[in-house]
Amino acid sequence: MQSGEKHETHTLPRLGISQCLLGEQVRYDGGHKCDRFLTTTLSPCVEWVPVCPEVEAGLGIPREAMRLVGLSDEPRLVTIKTKKDHTILMQRFSQKKIRELTSLQLDGFIFKKNSPSCGIQRVRLYNQKGIPSSNGVGLFAQAFQYALPTIPIEDEGRLQDAGIRENFIERVFCFFRWNTLVQQGLNRGAIVQFHTHHKYLLLAHSRPHYQELGHLVASAKLYTPKELALAYSTMFMEALKVKATVRKHVNVLQHLLGYLKKQLRRIEKQELQEVIDDYHRQLTPLAVPLTLMSHYVRVFDIAYLADQVYLHPHPKELMLRNHV
Ligand code: SF4
C-alpha cells in the first residue's frame, strides 16, 4: 500500500523505502530493482513512503552512474565518467528530506543495498588510486541514521535472511505500537500496560533491558512525559535489536507453559513440552510451539497471556516464524 498525499491516518506501520525496490523505474539507467517479498507479501501490511534521493535531488533519469570516493568519515558522491561531485547537492537534499520524513513519523525504512546514496553498510568506497573497499555508507542513508537513530532500518539484501527479516519486521511493528501510544497521549498507566504486554517479547531478546525498562517505568514520576517517552523508546528499541536466540525462546516458552500448568491435563502438558523440545533441537520452527501455546491460551481464555505481543508480534500472513 503506497502513501497518498495525506498522512494524517496511520493505521498501518509507515515505512520509508528506496523507491526502486517498489519497481519504480528511477535508477540511473532507467531500470528498477523490484523486490517481490516487499511488493507482494509485505505491501498489504504496511504503508509505503517511497523516496529516491538521487531523483528527488534533481539528478534526473537517466543519469550518470555515481560512486563514493575518499575517506569513510567524509565520503564524496562523484559521477564515474565525468567526475562531477554531487556531495553538497545530496547533503542539502538529505537535510530537507529528513525534516519532511520526521514529520511523517516513520516506523521503519528499507534501503537499497550497495547504493552510494541509499546503502546502509558495506557500500564500495574508492580511494584516490581507484581501489575499492567496503567501508562506505550511502550519503542519504548515513544522514538518515544520524538524524533518526531509533527508527528500525534494513536493506533488501539483509532481509533475505529469515532471522534478520523476522527481527526487522518485529521491530517495525513494535515501534508502530509505541508511536501509536505516544500519539494517543502518554501517561504512566498506558506505559505500564505497554511494558506488561511486551514482557515475554523483551525477555526473548534481553532480560537486562527488560529489567531496566521496568525500573524506568517504576520511576516515571521523575520524568516529564517527553523525557520518559524518549528514554523508554530508545531502550525498548535497543532491547529488540539484541538477538533472540533459540535458548532464550525456549526459556520464554517454558515460562508460558508454567503459566498454563494448572489448566492443562497431563497429556496436554506432555505434548506441549515435546513440541518445545523439538523446537529446542531445531526439528521444528518457532511457529509450532507458539501455535499450540496460542491455542491453549484461547481455549482457557487467559487474558494476561492473550495480551502478550510475543504470541502475535506481526501479522500471521507474513509467516515469519515459520522460518526461524
Ligand atoms: S538506490 Fe536509492 S537513489 Fe538509487 S535508484 Fe534506488 S532509490 Fe534511487
Boltz pocket constraint, residues with backbone or C-beta under 6 A from the ligand:
constraints:
  - pocket:
      binder: B
      contacts: [[A, 17], [A, 18], [A, 19], [A, 20], [A, 21], [A, 26], [A, 27], [A, 28], [A, 51], [A, 52], [A, 53], [A, 54], [A, 55], [A, 112], [A, 115], [A, 117], [A, 118]]
      max_distance: 6.0
